[in-house]
Amino acid sequence: MSLRDKFRLTGIAKHHQGWAWISLLSAAIILLPILSVFWHGLRPANENWAHIRRYMLWDCVLPTVWLTLGTGAAAAVLGGALAWLVAACDFPLRRLFRWALALPLAIPPYIAAYTYSNMLSYTGIVQQTLRSAGVRVNQAWFDIMSMPGAVFIFTMFLYPYVFLIVRAFLEKSGGGYVENARLLGRKGASLFFRVVLPISRPALAGGATLVVYETLSDYGVVNYFGIRTLTTAIFKTWFGLYDIESATRLGALFLAGIVGVVVLERLLRRRRRYSETTGRGSPLKPVRLRGAKAALATAACLAVLAVAFVIPVAQLVEWAGWTFESVAARSDFRRLAGNTVKASLIATAVIMVVSVIAANTVRMTRGGFGAALARLLTAGYSVPGPIIAIGVLSLFIALDRLLAPLYAGLGPGTAPLVLSLSLAMLIAGYAVRFMATGYSAAEAGFERIGMKYAEASRTLGAGLTRTFFAVDLPMIRGSLLGGAALTFVEIVKELPLTLLLRPFNFDTLATKAYQYAGDERIYQAAVPSLLIIGIGLASVFLFHQMAGADGNDARGGGADHFQLSRDLDAGHPRDVACDGQIRDRRRPRPERVRQEHAAAAAGGIGDARGGQDRDRRPHGVRRRRLRSSGGARRRHGVSGLRPVPASDRGQEHRVRPAPAAEGETRGTGAADAGPGAARRACGPLPARAERRAAAARRPCPGAGAGTGAAPDG
């Protein structure tokens, strides 16, 4: 550890003890299940491991690799192509497709898997329609329960990860490169493959990585389609052989393979850096398509949206109409919905509280410590759900053994499993798995507002906790609500963790839908599936609404909760005098603003200060050339000026230019008249402003020369 980081850690321990300790404890809790899996994988193997290694392991590794590679490549191609089409081209319904192509994220892949398998089966609507039209059907054409079918399902319902990331990158940063390439003669496929694809490589890699993580964590699709992967091997070892030790060893090998792939990818691109040559990228301007090209682009987007969202949702709605009374009217369905909402809300609250504390700690402690803490907190998202479930279960069993004497004293028995059979274990698994979602939202909110408001509050003597609740929290509430919505819907859709860590007789909507599908009661599974999809759609809508509200807060809504932020934005430097009071180094604000406005009305902003600091603007005045009084549009009696913001009492001070003396030209008289002329021009000051001006002129008691905050002029 460097000397700089040591001093930084010393500062953390001195000033932010509570926040830092909570963040470190949370990072340790997230890291412990992962380390537990590795630790159990190093222990001696039992007698079942030889059988698993010989007959099961290698038969699961190769399908896992092929499924991952096929899904990642197909999702990158489809998502990248759609992102380029929507970002770079203007065609009919483009604004609709810009957000509608992200709707397939609301449908979990396992729901899409059993929906399409039934639709394409011999008794499904597709083959029935073809047979009624006299078309002879080859069953091999509709065999979706295979490796290509699984790749199709994962690609169609996970490609929005790539689409959203690449589209955002192209719209915000790809304009300069594309425009230069077009000026040099590049167009069509040559422009895409020679320019767009290389600059979009980091965004494509990020989206494809998310798709790969989701594919590796899935259990519902591969188990329903009968594909042997490492995830199904863990489930079969756990529930088939009842061998948790061998399942943990499988999870350790699985996790070691993921870590190896990540390290290899970092080594391969260690010398490649992607950054803007300028400080700010230019947005991409879409080119309007006409005729056949516009029709083809619209048809392509419509086809993808129909296959990935409209068709499965319409089919589920039809099935739900057949079985609604027999499923939704039952009392256990209300219990399922209650269990889902309860577990999801508790886990979301825990995740968001820890995320906000950790993100604020990282923001206050920039450097190696903050970067390491952020990586530890988000490490759980890259680990498949079954591996996290194994690690959490082993930790809770060890904790129950540690607390066995306490249980014996309370009466439940000599060696009971209390925590291992409770809802707390499921909540802990959710927190480890989805902490990255909440942390990313909190980090984005803090980065948007910056540090100036918090630093101003700390300068005024407020502590870290008071600053957070009074200043930071009102300004990032939009980001937090958006992150909470996304975290909630991810937990509602989660299947492997819930199957492995749920207490006895505790079912959720996801587990019940999967149970119906496993029992070939596809029609009954439609009602809980539609409810899951509806929650996903509502959460996405809430996220967009809160994101817009947060943008308004960051621009000025949060400043209403903290008066000093408006002073800092207006460019009013302050200083702490020797008596502990906040003094202004310049003239009191109301009088100074009046003087500057009066001088600007008389002849120019720079003349009000004797030709010095001409670039500094008065409060509320835009930086623009003042036109002549005859052609300028007058606002509140002053040509070219905006209204002055309201004072502390809510009264608006209107600027009235002083009448020029006879034979005196505008632009010189009021500037040289001093404060008295400005005061006469603007009228008497309010009593509160007079008191502030008098307090600022008083010297500090006991201060020597050069101290205090005496006003200039």
N, C-alpha and C positions, 0 to 999 in steps of 0.2 A: 504494500500500500504506500502510495506516495505521501510526502509530507503535507501536501496541500489537502489531500483527502483526510488525513489525520486531524488537521485543524478544522476541517469541515465537520467531521464527526463530533469533535469537541464542541463546536457551536450548536450542533443538533442536540446533544445531550444537555447543553446549558439552557437553551431557549425553547426547545420544542420537545420536551421529554415525553409528555403524554401522547402527542401525535406520532412521534417517531416510534415509541414502543408499541403502540397499537398497529402501526404499519408493519413493523418487523414481525410481530406475532402473527399477523394475518399472512404474511409471506411464508413464515415457517409452517403454518397450518396447511397452506396450499402445496408446499414442497414436500411435506412429510409423507403423504400417500404415494407420491412418485418414488421417493427414496425407499419407502417400505417395499414396493414391488421389486426394486433392484436388490434389496437386501435379502428378501425371501428367495429370489432367483439364484443367489449364490450359495444357498444352503444345500446340503446333500439331498439328492433326489430319492424318491421312494420307489416302490416296486412297480407302480403304474407308469412311471416315466419312460421306461424302455419300450413298453407297448405303444405309448403315444408317439414317441419319436420314430418308431419304425413304421407304424401303420397310419398315422394321422398327420404328422407335422408337415412333411414335404408335400402331401396331397393338398394341403391348405395354403402353403406359401405361394406356389405358382399361380393359382387362381386369384389370390389377393393382389399379386404384382400386376397381372394382366388387367384385372378390373380397375385398379388404381390408375395405371398408365392410360388405358382406353378412355376412362371417364375424364381424366384431367386434360388429355389432348382434345377430345371432342368438345368439352365445355369451353376450353380456350378458343377453339376455332369458331364455335357458334356465338359465344358471348362477345368475342372481339369483332366479328363481322357485323353483328347487330349494333354494337357500340359505334363502329365507324360509320355505318349507314345512317344512324340517327343523328350523330354529331356532325357529320360532314355534308349531309345531303338534306335538301328541303323538298318534301313530297307530301301528298295528301295524308292527313291523319298523323303527321309526324309528332305533333305535340301530345297526342294521345299515346302513341307508342313510347314516348320518352319516359313515362311513368308506368304504363300498363305492362310493358315487357318485364317489369320487376315483380309482378303479381304471383308468378309461380313459386316464389319463396314462401308464400303462405301455405302451400300444400306440402306436407311431409312426404318424402319419397315412398315410405311404406304404404301410405294411403293411395298414392298414385299407382303403386305396383299391383295391389289387389283389384283396383278399379279397372285398369287396362287388361289385366289377365282375364277378368270376367267378361269384359266387353269383346275381347278377341277370341274367346273360347268357342266351342262348337255351338253352344246354346246362347252365345252372346248376340248383341244387337248387330254387330258387323257381319258376321257370317249368316245370320238369319236374313238380313237385308239382301245380301248377295244371292243366297239360294232362292229367295222369293223373286229375284229379277232373272233367274235362269242361269246364273253364273256358277260353273263348277269350281269348287273351292279346294285348294290343296292345303291340308292342315299344316304342312311345314312352313307355309308362308306366314302363319299367324302364331307360331310358337314363340311367345315372348318370354316364357319362363326358362331362360337360358342365359349364357354369358352376354351375347349381344343385346338381349332384352334388358338385362340389368344395366348395361352401359347406356342404353337408350333412356331408361327411367332416370338414372342419375344425371345424365346430361340435360334432359329437358327440364328438370325441376331444380337443378343447382347452377345452371348457367347464369342466372342473374347476379351471382357473386362477381363473375368476370365482367358482365355487362355494365354493372353500376360503377365499378372501379375504373374500367377503361374509358367509359363515356365521360366520367368526371374529369379524368386526366386530359382527354382530347379537347373537351370544351373549354378548359381553363388554361392549358399550357401548350397545346399543339398547334395553335394558329400560326405562329411565326414560321415554324419549319414547313408546314404545308403550303403556306402562301409563297415562300421562297422557292419551294420545289415547283409549284405551278408556274411561277414566273420563268423558271429555267426550262420549262417544257415538259415536266413530268405530269402524267395524268393516268387515270384508270388504275390498272393492275400494277403498272410500274411505280406509280406514286405510293400505292399501298404497301408493296413488298420492299421497296427500296428506302422509303422514308418513314411511313406510319408505323410499320411493324417494328423496326429497330428502336424508335423512340418510345414505343408503348410496351417494350419488353418488361420493364419493372412492374407496370400495372397488370400485364397479362400474367406474370409469374405470381404476383400477390393474389389475384383472383383464383388462379388455378390451384394455388396452395390451399386456400379455403375449401375449394371443391374436394381436394384430396383428403383433407381432414374430415370432412363430413362423410365421405365414402368409407374411409377406414373405420369411422365410429358407428356406421350403420349395422343394424342387426335384422331389422324387419324385412328388408328387401331380399337380402341374400338367403335368409332362412326360408322365406316364403317361396322363393324361386328354386330352392334346393342347391345353392352354390356353396361349396365348402371353402370358407375363408378362415383366417385366424380368429375372427370374432366369433363365428359359429363354433370353432374348436374350443374356445374358452367356455362358452355356454354349455356345450356337451360334456366337457370335463367336469364342470361345476355341478350341473344338474343331472347328468347321466351317470358319471362315475362317482359323484359326491366326493371329489378329491380337490379341495381348495388349494392344496400345496402345488399340485401339478398345474392347476389353472393359473396360479400365480407365476409359476415358471414360464408358462406360455406367454403370459402378459409381459414378463421381463424381456423375453426374446423379441416380442412384438415391439416393445418400447425401444429396445436397443437398435432394432432395424430403423425405426423412425428417426432416432437421434443420429444414426450413421448417415442417413440420407440427407438430413439437414446440414450436418457438418460438411459432407461432400459438396453440397450445393454452395455453401459459403466459400469453400476452398477453390472451387472452379471459377467463381466470379470475384475473387478477392482483389484482383487488379482492375476490375471494371467499376467505374463510378458513373452514376447517372445524375446530372444536375443541369440546371438552367445556366446558360452563359450570361444571362442578364438577371437582374433581381426579380423580375416579374414577367411571367409568360403572357403572351397575348391570346385572347380567346379565338376559337376557330369559327370562322364565318361559313355557314352551310351554303352549298351551291344548289340552286334550284334545278330540279329534274323535271323534264317535260315529256309528254307522250308516252311511249312504251316503257322508258326507263322509270318514270314515276309510277306507272301502273305495276311494274314488276317489283319495285321496292315496297309498295304498299301491300301487294299480295304476299311477299315473303314475310313481312312482319305479321300480317294477319294469320298466315299459316302457323307460324311459331306460337303466337298467342292462343290460337284455337287449340292446338295440340297440347300445350303446356298448362292451360288454365280453363278455357271455356268448355271444352268437351268433357273433361273429368268432373268439373263442378256441375255441369248440366246433368250428367249421368247420376251423380250422387243425389242431386235434388229429386230426380225421378224415383230413385230407390227409397229415399227418405219419405216420400209421399206414400209409398206402399206400406212402410213399417213404422210410421211415426206413432200410431196409437199403441202398438205393442211394445215399443221401446221407450219412447219419451214419457209416456204416461206412468211408467212404473216408478215405484218409490226409490229403488236402488239407483235409477238414473240421476235423480236429484242428489243422491249421496255421492255419486261419481263426480258430478259437476262441483259439489262442495269440496270434495277432497282435492280436486285439481286446483281450484281457486285458492284454497287454504295453503297448500304446499307451495304453489307458485308465488303467492304474495309474501309469505314468510321468507322464502329464499331470495326473492327480489329485494325485499327490504334489507336483509343482511348484506347482500352483494353491493347495493348502492351505498349503504353507510360506510362499509369498509373501503369501497372504491373512492368515495369523496375524501375520506381521511388520508388514504394513501396518496392520491393524486395531489392533494394540497401539500403533503410532506415532500413529495418529489419536486413540486414546484418551488418550495422554499429552500431546497437543498440540491441545487444543480451540481452535477459532477458525476463521478463514478458511482457514488453511493446511490444517487437517485436513479441512474440508468439500471443498475443491478436490481434495485427494488422493483422497478417497473417490469423488468423481464421476469422476475420471480412471480409477481402477481398474475401475469398473463400466461404463465407456462402451462396452465391446466387446459387451455383451449386446444393446444396442439396434441394433446394426449387423448386417445380414443376413450369413449365412455366406459367400456368394460374394464379397461385397465385401471381407471380411476375408481371404479366400484370395488375392484379387488383390493386396492390400497386402502380405501376408506374402511372397508369391512375388517381388514386385518388390524388396523389401528383401533377401531372400536372394540374388537374382541380383546385386544391387549389392555385397553382401558377398563373394560369390565373385569378382567382378571386382577388388575391393580386395585380396583374398588371392591373386590370380593369381601374383604373383612368388613367394610362399611355396610354392604348389603346384608351380611350375616347378622350384624348388630341390629339392623332395621327389621329383619324378619323374613325377607323374601326367600332366603335359602342360603346354602353354603357357597355355591358357585353359579348364580343366576346370570343370564344375559339380559340386562336391562337396557342399556344404551344401544346395543346391537340389534334390538328388536323394536326400536322406537323411531318416531318420525325424525328425530335429530340426525340420525345417520343419513337419511335421504336428503335432508336440507344441507348437510355438510358436503355430500357429493355434488349437489347442484352448485353450491358456492365454489367449489374447486373447479368445476367444469366451465362455468359461465362467468367467472370473475372478470375475464378479459372484456366481455361486452360492456359491463357497467364501468370498468376502469377507463376504457377508451372514450366513453361518453363524457365522463367527468374530466378527463385530461383535455379533451377537445374544448369543453366549456372554459376551463382555466386558461388555455392558450388563447382563446378568443378575447378574453377581457384583459389579459396581460397582468403586469405587476404594479402598475402605477397607482391604482386605487388602494391596494393593500399596503403599499409602501407609504402612501399618504396617511392612512389610518394608523400605521405603526409610528409614524413621525409624531402624530398627535397624542401618543401615549397609550393607544388601545393595544391589548394583547392579541395573540394569534387567534384565540378562540372567539373573542369578541369581534375581531375584524372579519372572521369567516361568517359569523351569523349576521352581522350588520351590513357587510359590504359584498362579500363574494357570493354568498348563497342566493340572495335575490337576483343577482345578475346571471347565474348559471342554472337557474331553475328550469329553463327550457331544455337545455342539454341533459339535465338529470332526468326530467320526465321522459324525454325521448329514449334515453338509455334504459330507463326502467321499463318502458313499453317493449322495447326489443328483447330485453332480458326475460320479461314475463312470457312472451310468446315462444321464445326458445325453450323455456322450461316446460311450457304446456306441451310442446311437440316432442320432447325428449322421451325416447322409449328404452334404450338399453340400460341406462342408469336406474330408471324407475323399476324395470323388471328385476334387477339384481338387488336393489337396496330398499325396496318398499317393505313396510311392516306387513305382518300377516293380515289378510282380509282388508287390505288397503289398495283399492283399484282407482285408477284415474281414467280420464277419457282416452288417453293414448293406449294404455294397457287393455282397456275394454274393447276398443276398436281392433287392436291386434288379436285379441282373443276371439272375437267374432270372425275375423278373417281366417284365423287358424282352424276354426271349427267349420269352415266353408259356409258360414252364415253371412255372406257378403252384404245382403240387403239390410240386415240389422246393423251392420257396421257403418252404414251411411249416416245415421243421425249423429253419433259422436264425432264422426269424421268431419261433417259439415260444421259442427260447433267449434272444432279445433281450427278449421279454415276461417270461420268467421272471426274468431279471436285474433288470428293472424292478420286479417285484413283491417280490423279495427285498430290494432296496434300500429300497423304501418301508417294508417291515416293519422293517428294521434302523433306519431313521430314527425310527420311532415308539418302538422300544425304547430307543434311545439318548437320545431326547428325554426320556423318563421317567426314565432314569438320571441325566441331567444335572440334572433338577430336584431330585433327591435330593442330588446333589453340591453344588448351589448352596445348599441349605438347611443343609448341615452336613458333608457328606462330605469336602469339600475342607479343612475346618478341621482334620481329623486330621493333615494334612501340615504344618500351620503352627500352632504352639502359641499364638502371640500372638493369633490371630483369636478364639479362645475368650475370651481376656481382654478384648478389645475389645467383643465381644458382651455380656459380662457387665457392662460399664460400669465397667471398672477403668482410669481415666486414669493414664498413666505419664509420666515425665519423665526426661530424660537429665541425670544429675548431672555435676558438674564433672570427675570422674575418668573419665567416659566410660561408667560403668555405668548400667544401667537401674534406676531406683529408683521406688518407688510413693509418690505424694504422700499417700496415705492409709495406714491401718494395713496391715500385711502381710496378704496375702489369707487364709491359713488362720485366723488369729486373728480377723480382722474378720468373716469369714463365720460363725464360731462365735458371736461376740458378737451379731451381728444375728439369727441363728436363735434363740439363747437368749432374747433380748429379745422377739422376736416370739412365742415360745412363752409367755412370761410375761404379755404384755399387748398387744402391737401393734408394728408395724414402726416407726411414727413415734416411739414412746417410746424406742426404742433409741438415738436420736440427740438426745434431749432436745427432741423436738418439732420439729426442723428436718428439711427435705428429706423430707417424709413420702411423696412420690410415688416416691422411688427405692426399688426393691425389692432385697432381698438376692439373692445369686446362687442361682438355682434356684427362687425363690419366685414364684408367679403373683400378679398384681395382683387380689386379691379380698378380700372382707370375711371376717375370721376369725369363725367362729361360736363359740358357747359350747362349753366343753369337754365338756359332756354330750351335745350333739346333733351335734358335729362328728365326722367320720370321721377316726380317728387313723392316721397313716402314720409309721412309724418312731418312735413315741412322742410325736409332736408333732401337735396337732390342726390340720388345715387346711394342712399343709406337705407339699411334695413332697420326694423324696430329694435329698440334696446330691450334685452330680456327683463322680465319682471324683477322687482326688488324683493327683499326678504318679506315685505308686508303684502306682496302681491300687486303693488302699484306699478304701473308702467310709466317710465320717465320718457317723455317725448322731447326730441331735440329740436330747438328752434334757433336758427342762426341769428347771430347778433346783426342788427342793421349796420351796414358799412357807413363810416363817416363820410362827410362831404369831401370829395376830392381824393378819396382813399380807394385803392383797388382791392378787389377780393383776393384773399390768399395771403395778405401781409398784416392787415390790421389786427384781426383777432389772434393771430399767431403771436404777435409781439405784445399783446395787451396783458398777458399773464393770467393768473387764476381769477383775478377779480372780474375781468371782462367775461370770462367763461361763466362765472357764477351769475353775473347780471344777465347774460344771454339766456341761460337755462332756467333761471328762476331760483328761488331759495331751496336749499337742501332740506330733506326731511330731518326731523329731530334725531332719529336713530343714526342717520349718516353723520350728522354733526358730532354726536357723541363718539362715534368711531374715529372720525378725523381728529378730534381733540385727544383721544386716548393714544392714537398713533404718533402724535407730535410730542407727547410727554417723554422725556428721557428716562432710561432705566434707572431705578434707585441704586446708588452705589456703583454705577458703571463708570469706567474711565473713558478716555477719549477713544473713539473708534468702536465703541460697543453700542448696543441697542439697535434700534431699527428706525432711526429718524428718517422722515420722508424727505425726498429730494425736491426742492423747489417749493 
